[in-house]
Amino acid sequence: MMTETNEYRPNYAVPLGSILKEHIEARGIPRAEFPRRCGRSAKLISEIISGKAPVAPETAREFEKVLGVDADIWLGIEKDYQRYRARESKAKRVTS
């Protein structure tokens, strides 16, 4: 007997940085204040928001403390985005 499985593979991914920025703004946290509350450098937070740096598990836990969004959600968003980028990169190499 075969079991049918469905795989969720959206044709887009949202960078964690854009979601993080929305949460910071929605809570009215000044941009310069957020890194201090997280115990992270302003440069790192800026790089995460701009998509230049991935979020590490320790940083995701700090986001959880400050924003109230579970660290696993932040890490899942990051993982999905990185996986999407890898698929897109592979597809471009195949078609080139």
Secondary structure, DSSP 4 states (H G I P E B T S, - for coil): ----------S----HHHHHHHHHHHTT--TTHHHHHHTS-HHHHHHHHHTSSPPPHHHHHHHHHHH---HHHHHHHHHHHHHHHHHHHHHHHHH-
